[in-house]
Structure formats: structure tokens, C-alpha cells
Amino acid sequence: MKKRMITSASALLLSGALLLTGCSSKSGGSESFSAKDYGLKDVTFPLEEKKTLKIMTSSSPLAPEDPNDKLIFQRLEDQTGVKIDWRNYTTDIFGEKRNLAIASGELPDAIFNAGFSDYELLKHAKDGVIVPVEDLIQYMPNLQAVLEKAPQYKAMMTAPDGHIYAFPWIEELGEGKESIHSLDAFPWINMEWLNKLGLDVPKTTEELKQVLLAFKTQDPNGNGEADEIPMSFIINDGGQDPHSLFGAFGLGDNWDFTVVTNVGEVKLTAADESYKKAISWLNDLYNEGLIDVEAFEHDWNTYLAKGRDKKYGLYFTWDKGNITGMGDDYDLLAPLKGPEGHQNVARTNGMGFDRSRLVVTSANKNLELTAKWIDQLYDPSQSVQNNWGTYGDEKQQNIFGMDEATKMLKHLPLEGTAPVELREKTSVGGPLAILDSYYGSVTTKPDDAAWRLNLMKEVMVPYMEADNIYPRVFFSLEDLDRLSVIETDLFAYIKRKRAEWIANGGVEKEWNEYLAELDRLGLQEWLDIKQKGYDRNQK
Amino acid sequence: MNNQIKHAKGDRILLLTNNILLTIIVLAIVGPLLYVFLSSFLEPNAIIRKGLALSSSDWSLEGYKRLFTDDTIVRGFFNSLLYSTGFTIVTVLVCLFAGYTLSVDGLVGKKVFMIFFLFTMFFGGGLIPTYFVIRDLGMLNTIWAIILPGAVNVWFIILARTYFKAVPNELKEAARIDGASDLKIFFRIILPLSKPIIFVLALYAFIGQWNAYFDAMIYLDDRELHPLQLVLRSILIQNEVQPGMVADVEARNELMRISEMIRYSSIVIASLPLLIMYPFFQKYFEKGVMVGSLK
């Protein structure tokens, strides 16, 4: 019995080996990963004869495995006559697969949703894996039109060596100070509690302290327990950090501690005198027991859970809908006036710009055809659909309705489907440009964004002193190296001291020591690189 | 039971502390398991807000419903089962053969072979060259890319060799006098005595393969072939918020809720086969694992 089992097992092994040799004789040999040279010149769409390009891409696991199952790409194929042979990986394994393909020389024609960091981009350009594309822009009327209307992006696309290595993703919601990225950490104050206690909305830092004290002691939620949390945040966590209050003391603060003054000087907020005063004020609040003791350690889930239970008097996040819901019980707190009369809010260095959404590899033999295909993606109406989703899909819900008369894409109400899920299933991402001027002519603003933009304009923008943010400067490899070395220590130190001072105090006493330590960690060199980058970008 | 011999006082104290310590260890192991098991039946928001309050309104089978209606997960489960079983059979056979051969006295060039094997424990070819080999053998996108590259496991071979060495030589000699060949000795005499080591190797191999995802990630492009761990990984990683997705603020919460919900139920599903296997293998495991304390 046993013997038979073993014999059959070894037979299995043997047949496995046989099967294996069978396989290898079938699929061995060199498969081509990029398209052959079609020799096309002066391409116009649609092509007379269908041509294929081979492109590698990534998509969410929720999206169809073959991107050509998406209506957007089907329509694009009909319009252009270019069939895309996709090598698609889910986002979680894409990074490894992409790097493997590059290392093993199995290069596709292009990489869509490439997701390279600036460092990788420059590195691969140096190694000749990807090619500069600035000469291709002559074939791209749509992209030219975008760059004409919004010339500031040209500098951000261009590497310090003067080449453009990738096609970007541009999504504007509001322009300049009114951009949706102008401030990430909105402070939300509990209006219900204010009304119950008969208090006015605080206008100065001192009034805020009195309000928070009242929240703490006068039981505004009326349950007889002192379970109210007058103020909460998540320290050093972007939109959940209290940095938007720092402006009451002068310069203000933001997530990457970088601001540009109106004379074009780059400054580190955390080395400014006003920063010291703001920290010292927060420490005062902490000593009064007005700040959530968990503010230095809790994660998003706990922050959210306490918010859902309406325990906060004042808290910080991008959009109150996420934490306490869209009801009227919380409202945006306008910038406060500080003890020295400052009333300012520092702008967040954020913009809807992603440098490397598509790269063309050195294996590509049909540059003109590829460029003209990519240019289709920068068509305004196409860009909008690629970013959010499309219209007229009979098999699933649509994000947009197409107004045939005006050729405008109108956002439809979402009936029950989770927006991300729908977006992942229908939109394609990639290189595209949505300029603020498109709203109202090409498409409508998404509702939630429109609501936030309005708030920003009414409450925050009048107090924004800075004319400029620090843009997405394209640094050279050497600069990137230095910046990452310096920032690793510098920012870690700033963040640690910041939390420590708010909770334990001591900022006044240790300030000079702290400034000396910042210099030791390379602050001057950092400022120097950042300043040069800024000046280069503004030119 | 009064006629039982009473333990000495010292012994009793020892037993008591022993029991207390073991209970603590058991609790430390069972606690998290139980937490995950219970959480898999609860509404995720309720867990965050109240912890394991176990009030009746929070029960939810939504996580399991999502898992079982998702055909990629079901497919991944059967793929994993196939890969793990296949890998186990191949690797155990290979390692037993090699282990036995290396345990035989008087094998010519034994040292050379051993060094040959051991070398691979310390030096590898690296990812890209290995990838080339697999590709040129035509194993990309086939089950063989999962089963064959890891089949020769030097650690297993050493375990097996050590075990075989402990088998008394007299047995082999007796068999030889009766006219048995080497093959016959291996199959008729040695293998029947080797149940513990076979089960131990099988268990190690099965668990290792069941939990593995990296080879599948590198060598299998076709999503139909992905094992369970890779499928789960991509589902769970989805909730990472991507930069530039800020406009989708409300969605972030929804995604987190879904992934939180699936997380626990998928852990339960993924560890089920192992939990079922353990009791059956346990008695061999005790014996076999001692082999690890090699001479």
C-alpha cells in the first residue's frame, strides 16, 4: 500500500518534469515587449490601418484586469485607430513589476501611470531607459494649448538639465490663493456647544482659550460628565495638524515647514520667532487641560471615532464631512487675531500636479505616433473623463451625463455606489490636464469640491498674506540627494521638538539651543538649495 | 483518588507556578486569535468606537459575504491549495531523497555535495538573474514557477539527513544481507520509519507555501493564477490613500471601512486550513521537531 503511494508520487514528479519540458519548448524564445517600427510620418487620426502600441500600466484591483474593457479606452481606440496592448498590474505589485521590466530590459513602448519619483525619473533618464520628450511636444496641439493657458507648469515639468522626461497630471480646482490646496488643515469649531453656552465665535487667540475653557467646564453636551475634548488634532499629520492656527502669531506654519515671503525669500517656519510664540501658546492650552491628551499618539481611526461621537470642541481636518458629518453642528473657524495683532494663515504647499504620469522608453520606435496618441489624453473633455469617469455607459453607473447641446460633461448624483469604487472602475488616470477655466464650459465642479472652495474663498483667502506657495520644483540628482539626507534628520528633529514642547513646555528656554541644532543639521544648506530651486522655477 | 502519591512541597510549588505560567502563555496566544475571530463577525466601526462590546446590534456577516461573493478570493483559495499541495509533495520527496543519500556512510564525494548544497544557503543569484532563468525555462505564468525553484530546501535536507543518520545501521545491514538493493532499503525499511520527519517537512513546506506571495508576485502575471495571499494583499493595500486623491475625502472613510471589515474575515479564512491541519500533524510534530536539535 505504502509502496504504491510512493511509486505514484514519484510518477507524478516525473510527469511534472515532462510537462515542464513540454511547456518550455512552446513558449521559449524572445517575445517582443515593444511595438515594431511602423515607419509612420505625419500621422493623422483615425489611422487608416490599425496599429498597436505596447504600454505597461497599473490600476486598482477593483478595476477591470484589461484596461481595454473600460469604455474610455474603447472610444479612444475607435477615434485614433491605435490599439493599445496593455501589460497591466495592480497598484500593489506594479512597483516591483515595473522595476523588474526595466532591470531585465523588457521595456514597453511607454509606461502609463508610471509613478516615478523625481529621483527615479532622473536616474532612468541618465541610464537611457526613458527618453526626453520635449521634442515631441511639437506633435501635441492639445498639450501646447494647456501650456499656453497655464505656462507655470512648463517649469515644473522641466528637469534642471533642460529636458522634459515625463508627461504630467494636472488637476486644478480653483486658482492661486483660491486653489483647493491652499489650506489643508481647516479648523472646525462646535457651533452647537457655542450656542448652548451662549458664546460668540472666538475671534482672537485669547477668546479661543476662554471658549475652550467653557467647553471643558460647563458641560456643553449636557450629559453631566466632563467627557468633552475642547480641542483635538493629530500632531504632524498634514490636514489634522493644528498649524493653521500658527498664523495668528505671524508667519504661520504648514506641513513641510516651508513658506515663501512676498519678496521671494524661502523660509523655514519652524525657525521663526512666531513659531516659538505659537508653540508656547499651545503649551499654555495644554497645561490648562484643553488639548486632547491623545493628540500626540492617536491614529486616524481613533480620531475619527471620537469625532463621530461629537466629542470635539475644535478639531482639524480637510473636510468636516469625513469626521463629524456634513451637518450644521460644526463650522469653519476663521483665522484668529493674535496678541500682537497678526491675523494670517500660511498656505499649504500643495497642488494637483504629478510629474511622471507617462514616460516614453528608449525601446519606442514610433515616437510621433505615440506622442499624438498621448496628446489625445490632453484634450479637455478627454482629460475630464480620464480623471473622474465617463458618460453613456450602459453597463454601469455613470459619473457624468453628456449635455449634447453644449458638449458639457455634467456630474450626476451618485446613487449608492461608493465613489472611489466607481471611479476606479471607469476612470483611467494617466497624463491629463484639467485647468480651472474648464469648469463651466467643459465640465461642472464636483459638489464637495465646490462647497470647500467656497468656504476657502469666504473664510480663509482674505487672511492669506503670502502671494506664492513653494511650487513643485524639479531638483537635480545631487540636490535631491542632499535634501533627502538633510530632511531625514532636520524634519524628524523639528517634529519631535514640536510635540515635546506643546506637551511639556520649555520652548522659550531651549529656543537658542534648538536654532543652533537646526544649523548643525544643515538648515543653511537646505535653505540655499530650496532658494536656488525656487528662483530657477520662477524664471 | 486518595491513594495517589502526594507530591513533595517543592514539587507542588513548581507545578503551581508552571500551571500559572502556561495559562498566561495560552491566554497570550488565544487572546489575539479570539479577538480576530470575533472581530470578523462585527461591524468595523463598532470595533473602533467601542472595542469588543459584543452588543447584538453590531454583529455583521458583511465581511464574509464580501469575501465569498468575490470570485477572485475563492479562486485564490483553490490556487493556494493547489500550489501548497503540489509544492509539499515535490519538496518533501526531493529533500528525503537528498537527505537519505547524504546520510549513507561511504558515499563518494559526500563533502563536495554537502558544500554544494550549503553554498546556496549563504549565496543567492539575486532576483533579476533568477528571473531570467525562470523566464528562459519557460516557467513564467505557470504553476512550475511556484513549485520548482524552491523545491530543494537545504534546511529540509539537513533535517532529513540528521533524522536518517539516527536510524541504526544494523537495520540496513540486515536488509542488505537479505539481498535488498539501496532503493529497496530506502523504500521498504527507511521510509516506513520516517513518518515523523515526513510530516514535519510536509507541514513546514505547506505552511511556507501557503503564506508565500513573493514568487507569485514576480513570476505570475495572470491574475487567474494568483494565490490567496496575493489576492488578499492587493485588497488590503487598496486602502492606502494615494497622494493627489485628496478630493475623494469621503471615499477614504468608506475604503477604510471596507478593508477593515475584510481584514479580519480574510485572516480567519486564510488561516483556516492551517488550523485544521495542525491537530492531525501534532503528534508527529513533537517527535520530528526534536530532530532540529542536531548533532
Chai-1 contact restraints between the chains, C-beta under 6 A:
chainA,res_idxA,chainB,res_idxB,connection_type,confidence,min_distance_angstrom,max_distance_angstrom,comment,restraint_id
A,I6,B,F187,contact,1.0,0.0,6.0,A-B,restraint_1
A,L13,B,L93,contact,1.0,0.0,6.0,A-B,restraint_2
A,L20,B,W144,contact,1.0,0.0,6.0,A-B,restraint_3
A,C23,B,G138,contact,1.0,0.0,6.0,A-B,restraint_4
A,C23,B,T142,contact,1.0,0.0,6.0,A-B,restraint_5
A,S24,B,L137,contact,1.0,0.0,6.0,A-B,restraint_6
A,S24,B,G138,contact,1.0,0.0,6.0,A-B,restraint_7
A,S27,B,G138,contact,1.0,0.0,6.0,A-B,restraint_8
A,G28,B,G138,contact,1.0,0.0,6.0,A-B,restraint_9
A,P61,B,S234,contact,1.0,0.0,6.0,A-B,restraint_10
A,E65,B,R223,contact,1.0,0.0,6.0,A-B,restraint_11
A,T90,B,S234,contact,1.0,0.0,6.0,A-B,restraint_12
A,D92,B,R233,contact,1.0,0.0,6.0,A-B,restraint_13
A,D92,B,S234,contact,1.0,0.0,6.0,A-B,restraint_14
A,D92,B,I237,contact,1.0,0.0,6.0,A-B,restraint_15
A,I93,B,M217,contact,1.0,0.0,6.0,A-B,restraint_16
A,A103,B,I128,contact,1.0,0.0,6.0,A-B,restraint_17
A,S104,B,I128,contact,1.0,0.0,6.0,A-B,restraint_18
A,N301,B,I48,contact,1.0,0.0,6.0,A-B,restraint_19
A,A305,B,I48,contact,1.0,0.0,6.0,A-B,restraint_20
A,A305,B,R49,contact,1.0,0.0,6.0,A-B,restraint_21
A,W318,B,V249,contact,1.0,0.0,6.0,A-B,restraint_22
A,D319,B,V249,contact,1.0,0.0,6.0,A-B,restraint_23
A,G321,B,E250,contact,1.0,0.0,6.0,A-B,restraint_24
A,N322,B,V249,contact,1.0,0.0,6.0,A-B,restraint_25
A,N322,B,N253,contact,1.0,0.0,6.0,A-B,restraint_26
A,D354,B,G244,contact,1.0,0.0,6.0,A-B,restraint_27
A,A418,B,E254,contact,1.0,0.0,6.0,A-B,restraint_28
A,P419,B,A251,contact,1.0,0.0,6.0,A-B,restraint_29
A,V420,B,D248,contact,1.0,0.0,6.0,A-B,restraint_30
A,V420,B,A251,contact,1.0,0.0,6.0,A-B,restraint_31
A,V420,B,L255,contact,1.0,0.0,6.0,A-B,restraint_32
A,A449,B,A247,contact,1.0,0.0,6.0,A-B,restraint_33
